[in-house]
Amino acid sequence: MIANVNSLGLCFVVQMCLIFGLAGLLWPEKLMPVFEILMFPWVASYRSIRGHSIVAIGLSLVLFVALLTGHH
C-alpha cells in the first residue's frame, strides 16, 4: 500500500514537471512574472525560461523512466 502512495506522488511530480516545462516552451511570456519573482537578484529572460523548461521536461523524462523501472 505504501509503494502505491509513493508511486502516486512520483506520478504527480512527473506531471507537474511536464506541465511547467511545456508551458515555459509554449508561453514564456505568461511565465515571465513568476520567473521575475523566483530569480529575484537576476534578470529573468526568455532564454532562461526556455532553458529551465527544457531541464524540467528532461527531469520529467528521468522520473518517468524511474517510475517505469521501479527505482523510486
Sequence and secondary structure as in RCSB ss.txt:
>XXXX:A:sequence
MIANVNSLGLCFVVQMCLIFGLAGLLWPEKLMPVFEILMFPWVASYRSIRGHSIVAIGLSLVLFVALLTGHH
>XXXX:A:secstr
 HHHHHHHHHHHHHHHHHHHHHHHHH HHHHHHHHHHHTTTS   HHHHHHHHHHHHHHHHHHHHHHHHT  
